[in-house]
Amino acid sequence: MPVFNKRSKKNLSSCHEDIELICEYSIHDTDFSVLWGHRSKKIQFELFKQGRKLVNGIWIIEDKKKIITNKDGKEKLSTHNFYPSKAFDLAPYPIDWKNIPRFFYLANVVKATASFLLNTGKISHRIVWGGDWKMKDYPHFELRSVK
């Protein structure tokens, strides 16, 4: 049975308790790494700068393929910037960034697990997956309030 390594445990420990529970249940069905939980504003800004350059005080996109986030951690906060984190990034283990079907499989496991936990009252948030967004973010999941 898969288990979390030290890095995944550390990243997961910075997340909201609903995220921790979702991941603890999901790891029984498929192996994955927890890449990010909480991110400091400084780290968020470093990720924001990737694929951009500063021109006359404005960040201009230089290479769309290198863009990781549109949240700068200053004026626009990411859900990763809260503590505990309201977002988490996962990758199927072993990681192969080009094997997109494995990210879909992992997302289906995580979404089904979250739905089960929400419907049984074990968590109080639903989740959304970045792979469903226009700007595909396959590792990204985040909490949303139940409406």
C-alpha positions in Angstrom: 0.0 0.0 0.0 1.4 3.5 -0.9 2.4 5.8 2.0 3.5 9.4 2.1 7.2 10.3 2.2 8.6 12.9 4.6 8.2 15.8 2.1 4.6 14.9 1.3 3.8 14.6 5.0 5.3 18.0 5.7 3.5 19.7 2.8 0.2 18.0 3.8 0.6 19.2 7.4 0.4 22.8 6.2 -3.1 22.2 4.7 -6.6 22.6 6.0 -7.8 19.5 7.8 -10.3 18.6 5.0 -7.4 18.4 2.6 -5.4 16.2 5.0 -8.4 13.8 5.3 -9.0 13.7 1.5 -5.3 12.8 0.9 -5.2 10.3 3.7 -8.1 8.4 2.2 -7.0 8.8 -1.4 -3.5 7.4 -0.8 -5.1 4.0 -0.2 -6.3 3.9 -3.8 -3.4 5.3 -5.8 0.2 6.5 -5.1 0.9 10.2 -5.3 3.1 13.0 -3.9 1.9 16.1 -2.2 4.0 18.8 -4.0 2.6 21.9 -2.3 0.3 22.9 0.5 1.0 26.3 2.1 3.2 28.7 0.1 4.7 31.9 1.5 4.0 35.1 -0.3 7.7 35.2 -1.2 7.6 31.7 -2.9 4.3 32.6 -4.6 5.9 35.7 -6.1 8.9 33.7 -7.3 6.5 31.3 -9.1 4.5 34.2 -10.5 7.7 35.6 -12.1 8.4 32.5 -14.1 7.6 33.1 -17.8 7.4 36.9 -17.2 9.8 39.9 -17.3 9.5 43.3 -15.6 9.1 46.1 -18.2 8.6 49.7 -16.9 7.2 48.4 -13.6 4.7 46.0 -15.2 5.1 42.2 -15.4 4.8 41.1 -19.1 4.4 37.5 -20.2 7.5 36.5 -22.0 6.9 32.7 -22.4 3.3 31.4 -21.9 4.7 27.8 -21.5 6.6 28.8 -18.4 3.6 30.4 -16.6 2.8 28.6 -13.4 0.4 31.0 -11.8 -1.4 34.3 -12.3 -1.4 35.0 -8.5 1.5 37.2 -7.4 1.1 36.6 -3.6 1.0 40.3 -3.1 -2.0 42.0 -4.7 -3.6 38.7 -5.8 -3.4 35.9 -3.2 -3.4 32.3 -4.1 -5.4 29.8 -2.1 -1.9 28.3 -1.3 -1.1 31.6 0.6 -3.5 31.0 3.4 -2.5 29.0 6.5 -3.6 26.4 6.8 -3.6 26.2 3.0 -6.9 26.0 1.1 -5.1 24.5 -1.9 -2.9 21.5 -2.5 -0.9 20.3 -5.5 -0.5 16.5 -6.2 1.3 14.4 -8.8 0.9 10.7 -9.4 4.0 8.8 -8.2 6.4 8.2 -9.8 6.1 11.6 -11.4 5.9 11.8 -15.2 4.8 15.3 -16.2 4.0 14.2 -19.7 1.6 11.4 -18.7 -1.6 13.5 -18.4 -3.9 10.5 -18.2 -2.4 9.6 -14.9 -3.2 13.1 -13.6 -6.8 12.5 -14.7 -6.9 9.2 -12.9 -5.6 10.8 -9.7 -8.0 13.7 -10.0 -10.9 11.2 -10.3 -9.8 9.3 -7.2 -9.4 12.6 -5.2 -12.7 14.1 -6.4 -14.6 10.8 -5.7 -13.0 10.6 -2.2 -13.8 14.2 -1.5 -17.4 13.7 -2.6 -17.7 10.6 -0.4 -16.2 12.4 2.7 -18.5 15.4 2.1 -21.6 13.3 1.7 -20.8 11.4 4.9 -20.2 14.6 6.9 -16.4 13.9 7.5 -15.4 17.1 5.7 -17.2 20.5 5.2 -15.9 21.7 1.8 -16.1 20.5 -1.7 -13.0 20.6 -4.0 -12.3 21.8 -7.5 -9.6 20.6 -9.8 -7.3 22.8 -11.8 -7.4 20.3 -14.7 -11.0 21.5 -15.3 -10.0 25.1 -15.8 -9.2 26.9 -19.1 -5.6 27.3 -18.0 -5.0 23.6 -17.2 -3.4 23.1 -13.8 -3.3 19.4 -13.5 -1.6 19.1 -10.1 -3.9 21.8 -8.4 -6.9 21.2 -6.2 -8.6 23.7 -3.9 -11.3 23.9 -1.3 -14.6 25.6 -2.0 -17.4 26.3 0.4 -20.5 24.2 0.1 -23.4 26.3 -1.1 
